[in-house]
Amino acid sequence: MAGLSSEEPERLAKVEDLVVRLQALLQGKDRVTVGISGFGGSGKSHLATQLREQFDVEADQVIKMDRLYSSNPDGPGILDQNDWVLLRRILLDVREGRPLRYQGRTYRGRIVDVEEELPRVVIAEGIRLLRPDTLEFFDATIWINCPQEYALQRAKDRDRLQGEDETEVARWDTDWGPKDRAYFDQYRPDRGAMFLYDGYR
């Protein structure tokens, strides 16, 4: 797979343009695997929903990092939040054409059992997803080119609407946001992705 581009990422502003690019990648293949990442609040889940609807993918067939939290999601490291070993196992299964079968975990610790057939377009989405040790599994990678300040405000507004208290909302400024920035500065996913998506508004 070739999710890491050695050329300048192609900038796209419309989901329809992404659909056309993915349709081209599908030619002559059983399936393609797509990785979507961006800052928290950038619109990753929204874009994943738009794409899955275009390709008749069920919601539970999307690999969501929000369902792959680690047993210590509040650890100090920028990658402590998620279970990357489990993600790698899932992506290996996808590469081998095996069904999606795994037991994930939400931020609150709720166990999520997933057992789904593979769609033709396999979508994985979440923060800090695009790194050298994951890119080998993706045929296409998308970085949502949303400024972090804009994404942070959307994330905080969303959490308030969902009833989170202000102590939790403040963690976007004190914990999650700084970790997002550290990941971005270290890995520069905006340079390595195949596509930069500007349609985040």
N, CA and C of each residue as an Amber inpcrd file, in Angstrom:
protein
   603
   0.8390000  -1.1930000   0.0000000   0.0000000   0.0000000   0.0000000
   0.8750000   1.2440000   0.0000000   0.2960000   2.3540000  -0.4270000
   1.1240000   3.5450000  -0.6360000   0.4450000   4.7820000  -0.0860000
   0.0880000   4.7490000   1.1980000  -0.6020000   5.8850000   1.7720000
   0.2630000   7.1070000   1.9610000   1.5710000   6.8980000   2.0650000
   2.4960000   8.0160000   2.2290000   2.9410000   8.4960000   0.8630000
   2.6620000   9.7520000   0.5910000   3.0120000  10.2990000  -0.7100000
   4.3930000  10.9310000  -0.6620000   5.2100000  10.6550000  -1.6780000
   6.5230000  11.2950000  -1.7770000   6.4280000  12.6260000  -2.5040000
   5.2540000  12.9240000  -3.0480000   5.0320000  14.1730000  -3.7530000
   4.2220000  15.1140000  -2.8690000   4.0410000  16.3380000  -3.3580000
   3.2080000  17.2820000  -2.6300000   1.7810000  16.7440000  -2.5510000
   1.1420000  16.8220000  -1.3760000  -0.2410000  16.3600000  -1.2840000
  -1.1430000  17.1350000  -2.2450000  -2.1320000  16.4600000  -2.7710000
  -3.1160000  17.1210000  -3.6210000  -4.1680000  17.7670000  -2.7340000
  -4.4370000  19.0420000  -2.9710000  -5.4200000  19.7640000  -2.1590000
  -6.7890000  19.6780000  -2.8120000  -7.7630000  19.2690000  -2.0050000
  -9.1320000  19.1220000  -2.4850000 -10.0740000  19.8170000  -1.5140000
 -11.1150000  20.4500000  -2.0520000 -12.0420000  21.2030000  -1.2140000
 -13.4350000  20.5970000  -1.1610000 -13.7020000  19.6020000  -2.0060000
 -15.0390000  19.0180000  -2.0670000 -14.9620000  17.5190000  -1.8590000
 -15.9350000  16.9910000  -1.1160000 -15.9620000  15.5500000  -0.8900000
 -16.1430000  14.8020000  -2.2010000 -16.8430000  15.4190000  -3.1490000
 -17.0340000  14.7730000  -4.4510000 -15.7000000  14.5100000  -5.1510000
 -14.7450000  15.4200000  -4.9630000 -13.4280000  15.2250000  -5.5700000
 -12.6870000  14.0570000  -4.9180000 -12.8400000  13.9190000  -3.6050000
 -12.2460000  12.7740000  -2.9260000 -12.8580000  11.4680000  -3.4200000
 -14.1670000  11.4770000  -3.6130000 -14.8570000  10.2800000  -4.1020000
 -14.2940000   9.8620000  -5.4550000 -14.0950000  10.8330000  -6.3410000
 -13.5450000  10.5300000  -7.6710000 -12.1570000   9.9040000  -7.5420000
 -11.3130000  10.4510000  -6.6540000  -9.9640000   9.9090000  -6.4860000
 -10.0130000   8.4810000  -5.9380000 -10.9080000   8.2280000  -5.0080000
 -11.0030000   6.8880000  -4.4320000 -11.5870000   5.9000000  -5.4330000
 -12.5240000   6.3500000  -6.2360000 -13.0590000   5.4780000  -7.2860000
 -11.9620000   5.0660000  -8.2590000 -11.0620000   5.9950000  -8.5660000
  -9.9460000   5.6770000  -9.4620000  -9.0140000   4.6480000  -8.8250000
  -8.7740000   4.7790000  -7.5180000  -7.9170000   3.8190000  -6.8270000
  -8.5450000   2.4320000  -6.7790000  -9.8720000   2.3770000  -6.7900000
 -10.5800000   1.0960000  -6.7200000 -10.4810000   0.2850000  -8.0040000
 -10.1630000   0.9330000  -9.0990000 -10.1390000   0.2340000 -10.3820000
  -9.1740000  -0.9560000 -10.3280000  -9.7120000  -2.1410000 -10.5730000
  -8.8880000  -3.3390000 -10.6070000  -8.5060000  -3.8910000  -9.2480000
  -9.0960000  -3.3640000  -8.1650000  -8.7670000  -3.8400000  -6.8230000
 -10.0160000  -4.3620000  -6.1220000  -9.8000000  -5.2740000  -5.1890000
 -10.9090000  -5.7590000  -4.3730000 -11.3910000  -4.6840000  -3.4100000
 -10.4290000  -3.9110000  -2.8830000 -10.7930000  -2.8670000  -1.9230000
  -9.6430000  -1.8750000  -1.7970000  -9.9530000  -0.7290000  -1.2210000
  -8.9260000   0.2350000  -0.8280000  -9.1410000   0.5930000   0.6370000
  -8.0520000   0.9210000   1.2990000  -8.0970000   1.3070000   2.7030000
  -7.6860000   2.7650000   2.8170000  -8.5200000   3.5470000   3.4840000
  -8.3570000   4.9970000   3.5550000  -8.1370000   5.4140000   5.0050000
  -7.1220000   6.2280000   5.2590000  -6.8760000   6.7760000   6.5830000
  -7.1660000   8.2640000   6.6100000  -7.9990000   8.6860000   7.5550000
  -8.3820000  10.0940000   7.7050000  -7.9140000  10.5830000   9.0670000
  -7.1870000  11.6950000   9.0860000  -6.7690000  12.2570000  10.3610000
  -6.8210000  13.7780000  10.2970000  -6.6500000  14.3800000  11.4490000
  -6.7120000  15.8270000  11.5880000  -6.7170000  16.1540000  13.0680000
  -6.6640000  17.4130000  13.3880000  -6.7420000  17.8200000  14.7880000
  -8.0980000  17.4450000  15.3750000  -8.1420000  17.2970000  16.7040000
  -9.4220000  17.0880000  17.3570000 -10.3650000  18.2370000  17.0510000
 -11.5670000  17.9270000  16.5420000 -12.5280000  18.9510000  16.1660000
 -12.4560000  19.3800000  14.7190000 -11.5880000  18.7550000  13.9230000
 -11.4110000  19.1780000  12.5260000 -12.4850000  18.6440000  11.5810000
 -13.2250000  17.6250000  12.0120000 -14.2790000  17.0880000  11.1540000
 -13.9770000  15.7240000  10.5660000 -13.1590000  14.9430000  11.2490000
 -12.7850000  13.6140000  10.7520000 -13.9890000  12.6890000  10.6380000
 -14.7710000  12.6350000  11.6950000 -15.9370000  11.7420000  11.6890000
 -16.9550000  12.1790000  10.6440000 -17.1050000  13.4820000  10.4800000
 -18.0530000  13.9890000   9.4780000 -17.6200000  13.5870000   8.0740000
 -16.3350000  13.7420000   7.7810000 -15.8450000  13.3530000   6.4620000
 -15.9700000  11.8440000   6.2690000 -15.6500000  11.0690000   7.3010000
 -15.7890000   9.6140000   7.1980000 -17.2330000   9.2270000   6.9010000
 -18.1790000   9.9130000   7.5300000 -19.5940000   9.6360000   7.2720000
 -19.9590000   9.9720000   5.8350000 -19.4900000  11.1100000   5.3490000
 -19.7760000  11.4830000   3.9560000 -19.2270000  10.4460000   2.9790000
 -18.0120000   9.9780000   3.2320000 -17.4050000   9.0000000   2.3250000
 -18.0930000   7.6450000   2.4260000 -18.4070000   7.2160000   3.6300000
 -19.0370000   5.8980000   3.7500000 -20.4100000   5.8760000   3.0890000
 -21.1180000   6.9980000   3.1410000 -22.4190000   7.0550000   2.4830000
 -22.2730000   6.9760000   0.9680000 -21.1950000   7.5170000   0.4490000
 -20.9540000   7.4670000  -0.9960000 -20.5960000   6.0540000  -1.4600000
 -19.9990000   5.2660000  -0.5700000 -19.5210000   3.9370000  -0.9600000
 -20.2970000   2.8030000  -0.2810000 -21.4720000   3.1280000   0.2630000
 -22.3480000   2.1160000   0.8780000 -21.6380000   1.3240000   1.9750000
 -20.9420000   2.0310000   2.8240000 -20.2570000   1.4290000   3.9640000
 -21.1120000   1.6510000   5.2110000 -21.3150000   0.6020000   5.9960000
 -22.0810000   0.7290000   7.2310000 -21.2610000   1.4620000   8.2980000
 -21.9600000   2.1200000   9.2230000 -21.2780000   2.8960000  10.2640000
 -20.3130000   2.0310000  11.0720000 -20.7080000   0.8000000  11.4060000
 -19.8580000  -0.0620000  12.2190000 -18.7040000  -0.6740000  11.4340000
 -18.6830000  -0.4570000  10.1220000 -17.5530000  -0.9190000   9.3150000
 -16.4240000   0.1110000   9.2650000 -16.6640000   1.2950000   9.8180000
 -15.6180000   2.3210000   9.9010000 -14.7610000   2.0470000  11.1410000
 -13.4560000   2.0470000  10.9680000 -12.5280000   1.8440000  12.0830000
 -12.3020000   3.2030000  12.7350000 -12.8500000   3.3720000  13.9350000
 -12.8340000   4.6690000  14.6090000 -11.8800000   4.6220000  15.7940000
 -10.9290000   5.5460000  15.8130000 -10.0070000   5.5930000  16.9400000
 -10.7350000   5.9160000  18.2410000 -11.9130000   6.5300000  18.1620000
 -12.7180000   6.7850000  19.3520000 -13.2280000   5.4970000  19.9800000
 -13.0720000   4.3820000  19.2760000 -13.4290000   3.0700000  19.8210000
 -12.1890000   2.2350000  20.1370000 -11.0420000   2.8220000  19.9780000
  -9.7890000   2.0920000  20.1950000  -8.9300000   2.7950000  21.2400000
  -9.5670000   3.1940000  22.3480000  -8.8010000   3.8080000  23.4270000
  -7.9730000   2.7510000  24.1470000  -6.8560000   3.1760000  24.6800000
  -6.0020000   2.2790000  25.4550000  -6.5660000   2.1340000  26.8650000
  -5.9220000   1.2750000  27.6540000  -6.3440000   1.1170000  29.0500000
  -5.9110000   2.3010000  29.9050000  -5.0340000   3.1650000  29.3630000
  -4.5740000   4.3590000  30.0830000  -4.6230000   5.5680000  29.1490000
  -5.8340000   5.9900000  28.7450000  -5.9330000   7.0540000  27.7410000
  -5.4460000   8.4140000  28.2130000  -5.2910000   8.5940000  29.5220000
  -4.8390000   9.8840000  30.0480000  -3.3400000   9.8980000  30.3360000
  -2.6120000   8.9200000  29.7960000  -1.1640000   8.8930000  29.9910000
  -0.4950000  10.1250000  29.4100000   0.7360000  10.4030000  29.8010000
   1.4000000  11.6510000  29.4060000   1.8910000  11.6880000  27.9670000
   2.1040000  10.5400000  27.3450000   2.6560000  10.5050000  25.9960000
   1.6340000  10.8820000  24.9390000   2.1150000  11.3810000  23.8030000
   1.1860000  11.8290000  22.7600000   0.4620000  10.6580000  22.1070000
   0.9690000   9.4410000  22.2740000   0.3160000   8.2760000  21.6770000
  -0.3310000   7.3660000  22.7160000  -0.3540000   7.7930000  23.9810000
  -0.9030000   6.9470000  25.0420000  -2.4120000   6.7560000  24.9380000
  -3.0750000   7.6670000  24.2670000  -4.5380000   7.6660000  24.2840000
  -5.1350000   6.4220000  23.6370000  -4.5100000   5.9240000  22.5700000
  -5.1260000   4.8510000  21.7870000  -4.3380000   3.5470000  21.8370000
  -5.0340000   2.4650000  21.4900000  -4.4460000   1.1250000  21.4720000
  -3.9020000   0.8580000  20.0670000  -2.6450000   1.2220000  19.8550000
  -2.0470000   1.1090000  18.5260000  -1.7200000  -0.3310000  18.1570000
  -1.4950000  -1.1790000  19.1510000  -1.2710000  -2.6000000  18.8720000
  -2.5360000  -3.2140000  18.2840000  -3.6790000  -2.8870000  18.8750000
  -4.9450000  -3.3910000  18.3500000  -5.2130000  -2.8400000  16.9580000
  -4.9500000  -1.5580000  16.7560000  -5.1630000  -0.9870000  15.4220000
  -4.3200000  -1.7210000  14.3870000  -3.0740000  -1.9840000  14.7120000
  -2.2040000  -2.6760000  13.7560000  -2.7610000  -4.0640000  13.4300000
  -3.2490000  -4.7700000  14.4360000  -3.8320000  -6.0920000  14.1990000
  -5.0470000  -5.9940000  13.2920000  -5.8890000  -4.9810000  13.5090000
  -7.0680000  -4.7870000  12.6640000  -6.6510000  -4.5140000  11.2240000
  -5.6720000  -3.6290000  11.0540000  -5.2330000  -3.2810000   9.7030000
  -4.5370000  -4.4490000   9.0080000  -3.8490000  -5.2880000   9.7750000
  -3.2710000  -6.5010000   9.1940000  -4.3730000  -7.4280000   8.6980000
  -5.4410000  -7.5640000   9.4890000  -6.5830000  -8.3770000   9.0590000
  -7.1870000  -7.8260000   7.7720000  -7.3210000  -6.5010000   7.7100000
  -7.8680000  -5.8760000   6.5010000  -6.9790000  -6.1930000   5.3030000
  -5.6860000  -6.0620000   5.4770000  -4.7580000  -6.3200000   4.3820000
  -4.8460000  -7.7660000   3.8950000  -5.1310000  -8.6820000   4.8180000
  -5.2520000 -10.0970000   4.4600000  -6.6620000 -10.4680000   4.0020000
  -7.5700000  -9.4900000   3.9980000  -8.9260000  -9.7520000   3.5310000
  -9.8220000 -10.4170000   4.5450000  -9.4300000 -10.3810000   5.8140000
 -10.2410000 -10.9950000   6.8640000 -11.2900000 -10.0110000   7.3780000
 -12.4030000 -10.5210000   7.9080000 -13.4580000  -9.6350000   8.4160000
 -12.9680000  -8.7670000   9.5750000 -13.7350000  -7.7200000   9.8500000
 -13.4420000  -6.8570000  10.9910000 -13.9800000  -7.5290000  12.2500000
 -13.0830000  -8.0430000  13.0760000 -13.4800000  -8.6750000  14.3350000
 -12.5210000  -8.1990000  15.4220000 -13.0340000  -7.3780000  16.3290000
 -12.1850000  -6.8890000  17.4100000 -13.0390000  -6.3730000  18.5510000
 -12.4110000  -6.2290000  19.7040000 -13.0680000  -5.6850000  20.8860000
 -12.3760000  -4.3740000  21.2350000 -13.0960000  -3.2780000  21.0510000
 -12.5430000  -1.9670000  21.3230000 -12.9900000  -1.4180000  22.6630000
 -12.5850000  -0.1860000  22.9180000 -12.8830000   0.4510000  24.1980000
 -13.0890000   1.9400000  23.9600000 -14.1460000   2.5040000  24.5640000
 -14.3830000   3.9340000  24.4670000 -13.5770000   4.6700000  25.5410000
 -13.5880000   6.0070000  25.4640000 -12.8660000   6.8040000  26.4520000
 -13.3660000   6.5300000  27.8620000 -14.6630000   6.2790000  28.0010000
 -15.2500000   6.0060000  29.3190000 -15.0310000   4.5650000  29.7620000
 -14.3710000   3.7600000  28.9300000 -14.0840000   2.3870000  29.3070000
 -15.1170000   1.3720000  28.8710000 -16.1210000   1.8010000  28.1110000
 -17.1410000   0.8550000  27.6380000 -16.5410000  -0.0400000  26.5600000
 -16.7870000  -1.3440000  26.6760000 -16.2730000  -2.3040000  25.7070000
 -17.1930000  -2.3380000  24.4860000 -16.5890000  -2.3160000  23.3080000
 -17.3350000  -2.3250000  22.0500000 -16.8890000  -3.5410000  21.2370000
 -17.8250000  -4.4320000  20.9530000 -17.5360000  -5.6040000  20.1260000
 -17.9220000  -5.3170000  18.6840000 -16.9800000  -5.5190000  17.7840000
 -17.2160000  -5.2790000  16.3610000 -17.0060000  -6.5840000  15.6030000
 -17.9720000  -6.9350000  14.7760000 -17.8720000  -8.0970000  13.8930000
 -18.6020000  -7.7480000  12.6050000 -17.8370000  -7.3680000  11.5950000
 -18.3940000  -6.8800000  10.3400000 -17.6080000  -7.4420000   9.1580000
 -18.3010000  -7.6190000   8.0500000 -17.6200000  -7.9770000   6.8160000
 -16.8510000  -6.7650000   6.2870000 -15.8390000  -7.0130000   5.4710000
 -15.0630000  -5.9160000   4.9040000 -15.8230000  -5.2560000   3.7590000
 -15.9590000  -3.9380000   3.7910000 -16.4940000  -3.2280000   2.6290000
 -15.4030000  -3.0470000   1.5760000 -15.7810000  -2.6020000   0.4050000
 -14.7710000  -2.3460000  -0.6370000 -13.8950000  -1.1540000  -0.2760000
 -14.4750000  -0.1860000   0.4140000 -13.6950000   0.9570000   0.8960000
 -13.6550000   0.8760000   2.4190000 -12.4840000   0.5700000   2.9470000
 -12.2960000   0.4760000   4.3940000 -11.7820000   1.8300000   4.8770000
 -12.5160000   2.4380000   5.7960000 -12.1800000   3.7750000   6.2870000
 -11.7360000   3.6790000   7.7400000 -10.5750000   4.2500000   8.0470000
 -10.1160000   4.4090000   9.4250000  -9.9820000   5.9010000   9.6880000
 -10.4790000   6.3470000  10.8460000 -10.3990000   7.7800000  11.1240000
 -10.1110000   8.0300000  12.5900000  -9.3020000   9.0710000  12.8390000
  -9.0270000   9.4530000  14.2060000  -7.7940000  10.3280000  14.3210000
  -7.5900000  10.8440000  15.5200000  -6.4450000  11.7070000  15.7640000
  -5.1530000  10.8940000  15.7490000  -4.0780000  11.5290000  15.3170000
  -2.7140000  10.9760000  15.3650000  -2.5780000   9.6590000  14.6080000
  -3.4420000   9.4670000  13.6260000  -3.4920000   8.1980000  12.9000000
  -2.3670000   8.0350000  11.8880000  -1.9570000   9.1330000  11.2610000
  -1.0110000   9.0450000  10.1490000   0.4190000   9.2060000  10.6490000
   1.0970000   8.0600000  10.7260000   2.4890000   8.0190000  11.1730000
   3.2210000   6.9580000  10.3600000   4.5510000   6.9670000  10.3610000
   5.2850000   6.0040000   9.5340000   4.9090000   4.5480000   9.7740000
   4.5650000   4.1810000  11.0190000   4.2760000   2.7750000  11.2910000
   2.8420000   2.3760000  10.9700000   2.0160000   3.3110000  10.5480000
   0.6510000   2.9610000  10.1290000   0.4220000   3.1950000   8.6370000
   1.2090000   4.0700000   8.0420000   0.9490000   4.4710000   6.6570000
   1.0400000   3.3150000   5.6700000   1.8260000   2.2960000   6.0000000
   1.9710000   1.1670000   5.0770000   0.6500000   0.4530000   4.8140000
  -0.3190000   0.6270000   5.6980000  -1.5800000  -0.0930000   5.5710000
  -2.6120000   0.6420000   4.7220000  -2.3320000   1.8710000   4.3510000
  -3.3350000   2.6880000   3.6670000  -3.0060000   2.8720000   2.1910000
  -4.0420000   2.7580000   1.3730000  -3.9160000   3.0750000  -0.0510000
  -4.0540000   4.5700000  -0.2910000  -4.8000000   5.2430000   0.5820000
  -4.9940000   6.6910000   0.4770000  -5.0210000   7.2750000   1.8790000
  -4.3930000   8.4280000   2.0350000  -4.3880000   9.1060000   3.3240000
  -4.8650000  10.5360000   3.1360000  -5.6660000  10.9910000   4.0960000
  -6.2760000  12.3170000   4.0240000  -5.9820000  13.0590000   5.3240000
  -5.3770000  14.2200000   5.2080000  -5.2140000  15.1090000   6.3550000
  -6.2040000  16.2490000   6.1860000  -7.0800000  16.4240000   7.1730000
  -8.0400000  17.5250000   7.1170000  -7.3010000  18.8070000   7.4750000
  -7.2220000  19.7050000   6.5160000  -6.3500000  20.8740000   6.6070000
  -7.0330000  22.0190000   7.3500000  -7.4790000  21.7110000   8.5570000
  -8.2050000  22.6670000   9.3910000  -7.2440000  23.2610000  10.4190000
  -7.1480000  24.5900000  10.5260000  -6.2750000  25.1920000  11.5390000
  -6.6410000  24.7020000  12.9330000  -5.6380000  24.4820000  13.7720000
  -5.9330000  23.9130000  15.0770000  -6.8040000  24.8330000  15.9290000
  -6.6130000  26.1320000  15.8420000  -7.4180000  27.0420000  16.6580000
  -8.9050000  26.8910000  16.3250000  -9.2000000  26.7760000  15.0470000
 -10.5870000  26.5920000  14.5950000 -11.1170000  25.2480000  15.0710000
 -10.2980000  24.2040000  14.9380000 -10.7130000  22.8630000  15.3530000
 -10.9470000  22.8030000  16.8610000 -10.0690000  23.4360000  17.6310000
 -10.2190000  23.4270000  19.0840000 -11.5250000  24.0720000  19.5150000
 -11.8730000  25.1850000  18.9040000 -13.1190000  25.8450000  19.2700000
 -14.3140000  24.9650000  18.9370000 -14.2750000  24.3140000  17.7980000
 -15.3710000  23.4070000  17.4330000 -15.4600000  22.2380000  18.4090000
 -14.3090000  21.7050000  18.8060000 -14.3070000  20.5770000  19.7400000
 -14.9090000  20.9840000  21.0800000 -14.5520000  22.1730000  21.5550000
 -15.0890000  22.6350000  22.8350000 -16.5840000  22.9130000  22.7380000
 -17.0010000  23.5340000  21.6520000 -18.4330000  23.7880000  21.4550000
 -19.2160000  22.4810000  21.3960000 -18.6700000  21.4980000  20.6980000
 -19.3240000  20.1890000  20.5840000 -19.4660000  19.5290000  21.9500000
 -18.3900000  19.5590000  22.7390000 -18.4360000  18.9020000  24.0440000
 -19.4290000  19.5820000  24.9730000 -19.5120000  20.9010000  24.8900000
 -20.5010000  21.6030000  25.7180000 -21.9190000  21.2000000  25.3220000
 -22.1630000  21.0880000  24.0260000 -23.4850000  20.6610000  23.5610000
 -23.8080000  19.2500000  24.0240000 -22.7860000  18.4250000  24.1910000
 -22.9880000  17.0510000  24.6460000 -23.0550000  16.9400000  26.1650000
 -22.9730000  18.0880000  26.8520000 -23.1610000  18.0970000  28.2950000
 -21.9120000  17.9220000  29.1310000 -20.7340000  18.0220000  28.5150000
 -19.5030000  17.8990000  29.2940000 -19.3310000  19.1260000  30.1910000
 -18.7700000  18.9060000  31.3930000 -18.5480000  20.0490000  32.2840000
 -17.3050000  20.8170000  31.8380000 -17.1480000  22.0150000  32.3920000
 -16.0750000  22.8980000  31.9350000 -14.6850000  22.3670000  32.2760000
 -14.5830000  21.5670000  33.3250000 -13.2890000  20.9610000  33.6430000
 -12.8380000  20.0440000  32.5160000 -13.7830000  19.2720000  31.9960000
 -13.4660000  18.3680000  30.8920000 -13.1920000  19.1520000  29.6120000
 -14.0030000  20.1610000  29.3410000 -13.8150000  20.9770000  28.1390000
 -12.4450000  21.6510000  28.1510000 -12.0070000  22.0890000  29.3300000
 -10.7220000  22.7890000  29.4460000  -9.5390000  21.9060000  29.0630000
  -9.7360000  20.6060000  29.0410000  -8.6250000  19.7110000  28.6940000
  -8.2110000  19.8600000  27.2310000  -9.0830000  20.4300000  26.4170000
  -8.6610000  20.7170000  25.0410000  -7.5130000  21.7140000  25.0290000
  -7.4790000  22.6100000  26.0090000  -6.4010000  23.5970000  26.0830000
  -5.1930000  23.0870000  26.8610000  -5.4320000  22.2130000  27.8440000
  -4.3490000  21.8140000  28.7430000  -3.7430000  20.4500000  28.4290000
  -4.4540000  19.6130000  27.6800000  -3.9950000  18.2370000  27.4740000
  -4.1110000  17.8040000  26.0150000  -5.3410000  17.6370000  25.5290000
  -5.5450000  17.0580000  24.1990000  -5.0120000  17.9540000  23.0840000
  -5.2750000  19.2450000  23.1870000  -4.7760000  20.1610000  22.1640000
  -3.2570000  20.1840000  22.0790000  -2.5450000  20.3530000  23.2150000
  -1.0840000  20.3170000  23.1680000  -0.5230000  18.9980000  22.6330000
  -1.1710000  17.8800000  22.9520000  -0.7010000  16.5910000  22.4180000
  -0.9170000  16.5230000  20.9070000  -2.0490000  17.0440000  20.4510000
  -2.2890000  17.1200000  19.0100000  -1.1920000  17.9290000  18.3180000
  -0.8370000  19.0610000  18.9150000   0.1840000  19.9270000  18.3240000
   1.5470000  19.2380000  18.3280000   1.8670000  18.5470000  19.4180000
   3.1460000  17.8410000  19.4870000   3.2160000  16.7480000  18.4240000
   2.1140000  16.0260000  18.2370000   2.0590000  15.0130000  17.1760000
   2.2740000  15.6590000  15.8140000   1.5680000  16.7530000  15.5650000
   1.6630000  17.4280000  14.2730000   3.0940000  17.8880000  14.0030000
   3.7100000  18.5070000  14.9990000   5.0690000  19.0230000  14.8200000
   6.0770000  17.8950000  14.6000000   5.8510000  16.7570000  15.2440000
   6.7930000  15.6470000  15.1180000   6.6430000  14.8970000  13.7960000
   5.3890000  14.6750000  13.3660000   5.1550000  13.7980000  12.2150000
   4.7660000  14.5270000  10.9340000   4.3440000  15.7630000  11.0300000
   3.9350000  16.5720000   9.8830000   3.0700000  15.7740000   8.8900000
   1.9170000  15.3210000   9.3500000   1.0230000  14.5590000   8.4730000
   0.5150000  15.3580000   7.2860000   0.5670000  16.6850000   7.3930000
   0.1250000  17.5190000   6.2770000   1.0850000  17.4360000   5.0980000
   2.3040000  16.9900000   5.3370000   3.2860000  16.8500000   4.2560000
   3.2910000  15.4390000   3.6670000   2.9880000  14.4470000   4.4930000
   3.0770000  13.0720000   4.0360000   1.7930000  12.4890000   3.4930000
   0.6530000  13.1450000   3.7650000  -0.6250000  12.6030000   3.3000000
  -0.7370000  12.6940000   1.7820000  -1.5710000  11.8450000   1.2240000
  -1.8210000  11.8890000  -0.2110000  -2.7060000  13.0830000  -0.5740000
  -3.6810000  13.3680000   0.3170000  -4.6160000  14.4600000   0.0520000
  -4.7070000  15.3870000   1.2570000  -4.7340000  16.6930000   0.9960000
  -5.0880000  17.6950000   1.9950000  -6.5180000  18.1200000   1.7090000
  -7.3810000  17.9590000   2.7090000  -8.7980000  18.2560000   2.4980000
  -9.1430000  19.5950000   3.1330000  -9.5430000  20.5430000   2.2910000
  -9.8540000  21.8960000   2.7520000 -11.3410000  22.1210000   3.0130000
 -12.1630000  21.1010000   2.8360000 -13.6080000  21.2830000   2.9920000
 -14.0990000  21.0340000   4.3940000 -13.4030000  21.5830000   5.3780000
 -13.7160000  21.2930000   6.7790000 -14.8020000  22.1940000   7.3560000
 -15.1440000  23.2850000   6.6960000 -16.1150000  24.2230000   7.2610000
 -17.5390000  23.7090000   7.0950000
